[in-house]
Amino acid sequence: MSLPVDYVPVLIQVAVALGFSIIALIGSAMLGSRVHGKVKDDTFECGVAYEGDARSPFSIKYFLTAILFVLFDIEIVFFYPYALNIKEFGIEGFFEVVTFISIFLIGFIYVVKKGALDWEKANKI
């Protein structure tokens, strides 16, 4: 059974995080430059001048790649604890992981059948 005293380290960490955030926001507002001009207020990103409108549509390739990355990244996050505790999970844990992998495999087969990994076909979606 956990006691309220057990949560003191968590509360200290939350207080430090909030304190740092508030100090950083106030400090940047007080110490930041207040000089405005055409060059200062111009859009700037990574040293490259912008081209066109910020609301221009992205290619569907970008979104398909991002979704696939998130899908397989989450899969790895769930595999890590299993890899660390493989002996403790036993045969029941093995079947649970096989079920988990099969769900992702079904999703992957669906993505392949839809042609999401074929760049020429992805342009037409």
C-alpha positions as CSV (number, residue, x, y, z in Angstrom):
1,M,0.0,0.0,0.0
2,S,1.4,3.4,-0.9
3,L,1.4,6.3,1.4
4,P,1.2,10.0,0.6
5,V,4.9,10.3,1.7
6,D,5.8,8.0,-1.2
7,Y,4.7,10.7,-3.7
8,V,7.0,13.4,-2.3
9,P,9.8,12.8,-4.9
10,V,7.2,13.1,-7.7
11,L,5.8,16.3,-6.3
12,I,9.3,17.7,-6.0
13,Q,10.0,16.9,-9.6
14,V,6.7,18.5,-10.7
15,A,7.5,21.6,-8.7
16,V,11.0,21.9,-10.1
17,A,9.6,21.5,-13.7
18,L,6.9,24.0,-13.2
19,G,9.3,26.4,-11.5
20,F,11.8,26.2,-14.3
21,S,9.1,26.7,-16.9
22,I,7.8,29.8,-15.2
23,I,11.2,31.3,-14.6
24,A,12.2,30.6,-18.2
25,L,9.0,32.3,-19.6
26,I,9.3,35.3,-17.3
27,G,13.1,35.6,-17.9
28,S,12.7,35.5,-21.7
29,A,10.0,38.1,-21.5
30,M,12.0,40.4,-19.4
31,L,15.4,39.9,-21.0
32,G,14.3,39.4,-24.6
33,S,14.8,42.0,-27.3
34,R,11.8,44.3,-28.0
35,V,13.1,45.7,-31.2
36,H,10.8,44.9,-34.1
37,G,11.4,45.4,-37.8
38,K,10.8,43.9,-41.2
39,V,13.8,41.6,-41.0
40,K,13.2,40.6,-37.3
41,D,9.5,39.8,-37.8
42,D,10.1,37.9,-41.1
43,T,9.5,34.1,-41.2
44,F,12.7,32.2,-40.7
45,E,13.5,28.6,-40.4
46,C,16.8,26.8,-40.3
47,G,18.6,29.5,-42.2
48,V,16.5,29.0,-45.4
49,A,14.3,31.7,-46.7
50,Y,10.7,30.6,-47.0
51,E,9.0,30.0,-50.3
52,G,5.2,30.2,-50.8
53,D,2.4,29.9,-48.4
54,A,2.7,28.1,-45.1
55,R,-0.7,26.5,-45.7
56,S,0.4,24.7,-48.9
57,P,-0.7,21.1,-48.9
58,F,1.9,18.4,-48.1
59,S,2.3,15.3,-50.2
60,I,0.5,12.2,-49.1
61,K,3.8,10.4,-49.0
62,Y,4.8,12.5,-46.0
63,F,1.8,11.5,-44.0
64,L,2.0,7.8,-45.0
65,T,5.7,7.7,-44.0
66,A,4.9,9.5,-40.7
67,I,2.1,7.1,-39.8
68,L,4.2,4.0,-40.6
69,F,7.0,5.4,-38.5
70,V,4.8,5.9,-35.5
71,L,3.2,2.5,-36.0
72,F,6.5,0.6,-35.9
73,D,8.0,2.9,-33.3
74,I,5.2,2.1,-30.9
75,E,5.7,-1.6,-31.7
76,I,9.3,-1.3,-30.6
77,V,8.3,0.5,-27.4
78,F,6.1,-2.5,-26.4
79,F,8.8,-5.0,-27.3
80,Y,11.4,-3.6,-25.0
81,P,9.8,-4.6,-21.7
82,Y,9.1,-8.0,-23.2
83,A,12.8,-8.4,-24.2
84,L,13.9,-7.5,-20.6
85,N,11.5,-9.9,-18.9
86,I,11.2,-12.8,-21.4
87,K,12.0,-15.5,-18.8
88,E,9.4,-14.2,-16.3
89,F,6.6,-14.1,-18.9
90,G,6.9,-17.8,-19.9
91,I,4.8,-19.5,-22.5
92,E,1.7,-17.3,-21.8
93,G,3.7,-14.2,-22.4
94,F,5.0,-15.7,-25.6
95,F,1.5,-16.3,-27.0
96,E,0.5,-12.7,-26.0
97,V,3.5,-11.3,-27.9
98,V,2.7,-13.5,-30.9
99,T,-0.9,-12.1,-30.8
100,F,0.5,-8.6,-30.6
101,I,2.9,-9.2,-33.6
102,S,0.1,-10.8,-35.6
103,I,-2.1,-7.7,-35.2
104,F,0.8,-5.5,-36.4
105,L,1.4,-8.0,-39.3
106,I,-2.2,-7.7,-40.4
107,G,-1.9,-4.0,-40.4
108,F,1.4,-4.1,-42.3
109,I,-0.2,-6.5,-44.9
110,Y,-3.1,-4.1,-45.3
111,V,-0.7,-1.2,-45.8
112,V,1.2,-3.1,-48.4
113,K,-2.0,-4.2,-50.2
114,K,-3.2,-0.5,-50.3
115,G,0.2,0.4,-51.9
116,A,1.3,2.8,-49.3
117,L,4.9,1.7,-49.6
118,D,4.8,2.1,-53.4
119,W,5.8,5.7,-54.0
120,E,4.5,6.0,-57.5
121,K,1.1,4.6,-56.4
122,A,1.0,6.7,-53.2
123,N,1.0,9.8,-55.4
124,K,-2.4,8.8,-56.8
125,I,-4.1,8.1,-53.4
